[in-house]
Amino acid sequence: MKFGVGLPTGMEGLINPVPFFSAEHFMSAARRAEELGYDSVWGNDHYAPQHYVRTKYAAAPNFWEVLSILTAVAAVTERVEIGTAVLVLPMRDIVTLARQAATIDQLSGGRLLLGVGIGAYKEEYAAARPDLNGAHRGDMLDEGLALLARLFTEPVVTHHGTYYHVEELELEPKGVHSPVRMLVGGHQRRGIERAVRHGAGWIPGWRPLDELGQWIGELRSAAAAAGRDPANLTVAPQFSCLIGRDHTATERRYQDSGMVAHRKSLAFDGRDPARSMHNNLIGGFDEVLERVHRLHDMGADHLACTTLCVQTVDEWFEQLELFAAEVMTPYRRAHGIPDPQARPS
């Protein structure tokens, strides 16, 4: 199982305070993650803050453009995969996105993992894409995924759909991977269906662990029924993380973090915020390591975009180091997995 960490490209005001990371922090964080043996670094994609964030902070949060950050990160790293978790597909022009993704995949030597989804916040669409008022975002996602897959593989593409149109378009270069690896997001079962039909994998947000294990089984079964090799679909769930030596003290610290209010703001998606702490990577070293072993046993392939629930930049880097030392290293040792080759500090 691989380990990824989320760079806070769109986390100000939601999880972290305003302001948080500077441009140089992203470069330093990516380099340090690679040195510590992480397999991947990720960014998320936001356009406008939720209403509760506007009332909490006087200043607007910095929402960094995720593909730009990942391009810069690719230039200062050599090994780690770089991913979006997730890019809000209906917000994007599909042709421009296809060109960006293929270019980044080429520049990074094939390291791009393009996680895509619908997006959770109505405020974002109201502010940045009011022209989409009334559009069915799920239908946009389905059509966009199908068109992206064609643009990533076919020499000439013509498509006249409900939302997207291209005429005899020749898009070169293609990515190093053909197609560019797409991971389909979604907290509901519909995400499983989309991942099997369009993606190289599934990148859900957290679910109760028992339920997640069941859904991973459903994904593998659906892939086999569709004639796909289930082993070739990457299961890359995303989790929140805060670890410490004392389990109870760390849970109390989490309760004071910005993640708690954020979880409550997303309760409309059907996930109970009261269950989030015990179904994420929150708590003492031993307790979190046990959950990681459990995720391994249920068939997770890649812990993508692990979100560090901290209030300062120093705490972010401290958690990055702690998770590598207290969770990744003992997990790999227990399963006989060598640490990835990384540049020396």
N, C-alpha and C positions, 0 to 999 in steps of 0.2 A: 504494500500500500504506500502511495506517495503522499507527501505533505506539502501543502501550499499555504502561503500567508497572504492576507489581503492588505494591499497598500490603501490607505484611506483617501482615495481620490474623490469620493463623494460622501464622506462620513461626518464632515463638520456639522455641528448642530444636532445631528441624529445620534451619533455614538460619542463623538469626541467634541471638545469645546471649540468655540470660534475665537481666534483662528487656531489652526493646528499645524499640519505639515507645510513647510516651505518647498519650493522646487528642489532645492538641494537635498532635503530630507528624503525625497523619493529615491534619488540616486543612491544615497548612503544606505537606505533601508534595503534596496534591492541587492546591492553589493554585499552587505552583511548577511542577508538571508542566504545568498549563494555560498559564502564562506562557511556558514554554519551547517550546510548540508540540506537546506530546504530544496525541494524538487521544483517548486514553482512560486511565482509571485503574480498577484491578480489585482485588478482595479474594478471598481463598480462605477455605475453610470447614472448620474442624476442631473437634473436641469433646474429645478426650482424646489425650494424647501416646503415641507408640510406646514400647515397653518400653525400648529403648536410650536414649531421651531421659530417662526416669525415673532411669536409673542414672548419667547424665552430670551432671544438675543437681540440686541440693538443693531448689530452689524449683520449683513447678509453672509451666509457661509460661503466659503470658497469651494466650488464644485469644479474640479480639474477635469479637462477633457481626457477621457481614459485612453483612447488610442494614441494620443500625443504622448502621454506619460509612458505608455508601454513602448513606444518607439524609442524614447530616450533611455528607458531601462534596458532595452535590448542592446543598446550601444555600449553600456557600461558593464554588461554581464556576458558570460560565455556559455553557461550550461543550463541555467534554470529556464523552464518553460514560462511563458508569459500569457496571461489569460484575462478575459473579461468575465465578470461574474456579478451581474450579467449586463450586457449591452441591451438597451431598450430598443428593440428592432423597429417598432412602428414610428419611432422618432426620426429614423435615419432614411436618407435617400439610398436605395438599394444598390444602384450602380456605383455611387461613390464609396459606399461601404465595401462592396466587393473589391474595388481597386485598392482601398486602404488595407484590407485584410490580406490580400495576396501580396502586396508590397511589404507589409510588416513580416509576413511569413518568410519572404525571400531575404529581407534584411537580417532577420534573426536566425537564419539557417534552419527554418522549419520548426521554430519553437512556439508558434502561436496556437492557443486554444481559444476559439471564439465562442464564448458562452453568450447565448441570446435568450431574451424573454420578452414578456409583454410590458413589464413595469408595474409597480404597485400604486403609484401616487396619481390620483386624479388631478392634484394641484399642478403637476408637471405638464400634463396635457393642456390644462386650462391656460397656463401661462405661456408655454413655448410652442404649442401646436393647437391653437383654438380652431384651426381649419379642420381638425379631425373630430370635432364635436359631432357625436352621433355615429362615428365609424365603429365597426366591430373590431376591436384590437386583436382578438383571437383569430379572426379571419385574415387580418393583415399579417399576423405572425405566420400563419400557415402558408399564405401566398408568398410572403417574403422568404421563408425558408426554402420553399421549392425553387424559387427563382435564383436565390443565392447558390444552391447546389448546382444548377445548370450553368450559371456564370463561372463557377469554379472549375467546371469540367468540360463544357462543350465549346467547340471552336467558334460557332456562330449561334447566337440566341435571338429568337423572336418570341415575344410574350405579350399578349394583350389580355390583361386580367381586370379584376375589379379595382385594384389599387395601384398596380404597377404595369408599365408598358415599356418595352424596348423593341427595336426593329433592326434585325440583322446586325446585332451588336457583336463585335469581336473584342474580347477583353483579354489582353495580355499585359504583363506576364500572369500566368497562373501561380498558385502557391507552390512551395516545395512539396507539400502534401497535396495530393489531388484526390478529392477536393480538400481545401483548407478544413481542418478539423473543427466541426461545429458541435457544441454541447448545448442541448436544449434545456432551458430552465423551466421552473414551474413547481408550485407546492401541491398541486392537485394531480389526480390520475391522468388528466389530459396531457400533462407533460410527458408521461411515459409513452403514450401513443405517438406524440410528436417526435420524441427521441428515436423511437424505433423506425419511424417512417423517414426522418430527415437527417438524423444526427449521428455523430461518432460517439455520443454518450449523453448522459442525463446529469444535470447539475441543479438539484433541488436545494431549497433552503432547508433548515432543520425541520424534522418531523419527530414525534415521539419515537424512540429507538425501536420499540417493538414493531410499530407500524412501518418504519423505514425498512426494516428487515423483510417484512412481508412484501412491500412494494418492490424491493430489489428482486425478489423472487418472481414477481409478476412481470417485471421488465425483461428478465432473462427468458421467461416462458413466451412472452409476446414476441421477442426477437426470434426465437426458434420457430415459432408458428409463421412468422413472416419470411422465413428462409434466410435469416441472418445468423451469423455465428454469435451466440450470446457473449462469448468471451471477448469479442471485438468491440463491445459497447462499454465505454468507460462510465462507471458510476462515481460521481464526484460531488458528494454532498458538502454543503457549506455549514459551518458552525461558528458560534460565538465562543470566545476563549478568555478565561482569566484563571491563572493557576497560582498556587502558593503552597508553602509547606504546611500550613494549618488549614484544614478543609473548612471548618466552620467560619473562621475569620475571612477566608477568601470568598465564601458565599455572601457574607455580610458586605464585603467590599463591592461585590458585584451588584448588590441591591442598591448601592449608592451611585452606580454608573449610569451613563446616558442610555445604555441598552434597554433598561427596564421600561422607560417611557416610550422608547421606540417600539418595543414589542407590543405595548398596549395600543399604540397608534395603528398597528397592523393587524389587530385582532379580527378585523373584518374578513381576513383570508381563511378563517376557520381554524387557525392554530391557537390554542389556549395559552395566553402569556404566562399564566401561573405554572405551566409545565415546562417552560423554556429552560429554567436554570438546571433542572435535573436531566435534561435531554440535550444539553450542549456540553462543551468542554470547560465546565466551571467547577472549581474546587481544588482540593489537595492534589499533590503530585500522584499519589497512588490511585485515588479515585478517578482522575482523568485518564491515567494510563489504562486502567481497567476498561473504561469506555472505548478507548482506542482499540484495545484488543477485541472488544465486542464488535466494533465496526468491521474490523478485519474478518472476523468469523462470519459475519452476515453478508460479506461479499463486496464491501466498499473498496474501490480501487484507488481513490485519490481524495484526500481531505482538502477540498479546494477553498481558497479564499477565506481561510480562518480569520475571523474578525477579532482583534484584540480590544477588549473593553476597558480602556484606560482614559485618564484625564490629562496626561502630560506626554510630551514627546519622549522624555527620559523613560517614563513607565512603558511606553510602547517598545522601545529598544530593549528594556529589561525583560519584558515578557517574551520577546523574540528569542532572547538568549535562554531564558528558563525553559521554554517549551522544547527547544532543541536539546538541551542537556537532560531534562527530567522526563520527557515523554518520547521524543523521536529516537534518541540513542538507545534507551532501554527497550523500546518496541523493536527496533531493528536487531538488537542483540538477541532478544527472545525468539525472533523468527529467522535468525541466521541471514539477515539482509545486510550486505555491506553498505557503509556510508557512501553516498555519491562522491565522485571525485570533485573536489572544490579547490579553488585557489587558496593558497595559504594566507593567513591574516598578515 
